[in-house]
């Protein structure tokens, strides 16, 4: 058995070596190895002590558990390649032979298996998200989304509306609206709230985007089917020259930028706030957006640690100049008619001969009850044409009746027919003709 030196022997090695004896002579007379004598002599000559400092060797993964536990884990894993830490630990608990021993946790079992390359879980390849028709320029497309049911200190809830530009990587605007009491389902978003938010963004940046992208919120895009009549929000946007885009069903990553902007705005402006007055909260949101855009360095890819306004100076150059008092001048009902004329809708006539289209009820005739009808829009007369199938040609070209379209006038779509929603006095384009010069407003 290996004999260990004590402290007195180690001091004696050093004293004898100082008096002139060599390491070999001391080792021969004491019966210890030359390396042992040399180690303790050199250690004391450097000012070290004679006490042993044994460093405990790491026990390794599951080293403190009985070897039988490690054996059973590997055995079960090889017998059941699909088992993870949870079923493996359950298997250990059912083994009577392991009853006297402590068992590792699921995390310890997972780390133990991970050290063996054969037993590691294969890493799944990172999914490549391909989103169709991505914007390329600033103000080409805005994204808008809603975060519902944010609680405040007074036990009320608000809905956060956020608009962002995915190319400029900045928040275009944000606003909150009341959503009821905490503990209740938050109120749904309504179209007039969306219009109010967008009008604020139009005025703030002095421009109109070419596209607006939303999710499939039923308030905004009806049921998203090919036969759905467009909502008044979609027609309002078309009248302003803004194309309404809807993300693919079940693909929230199509709106990834505004989803991430929700978190940025919420953490920066709303999280932990003691404000409860909506006017104060919206004022704080406006100031937060100014700081996020003009002052705070952004971690977005293209910003590279700069504020968005420095990374994308084109934000200061509107593509379509706009002011709030120009909205009626910019709204073109012919764009709406052209949009409606490019579509058709199929409906089944009710038992009383009525058809529901876009929330409006039209009569197709009681004699056509329970029949299918195709509805088209005539932009010349602004009438809806109700057509049935021609029994001879088998085409849907047999006209039954016509009705003037309802709810699609300028006042209906812009919302100025409601006094409470009118944004203020509207300036109509009145061109002033000078010699060889014409001044007017164009959008």
HUGITA-V618785 format. One record per helix or strand of 3 or more residues. SS is the DSSP state (A for helix, B for strand). FROM is the first residue (numbers start at 1). TO is the last residue. Records with the same first field share a line. If there is no record, write none. Layout:
SS=FROM-TO  FROM-TO
This chain:
A=7-18  23-30  34-45  67-79  85-93  96-98  106-114  117-119  191-205  218-221  232-239  252-270  278-294  308-311  313-316  324-330  333-341  366-368  410-414  419-421
B=141-151  156-165  170-181  211-214  243-246  344-348  354-357  360-363  372-378  383-388  398-404  432-434  437-439
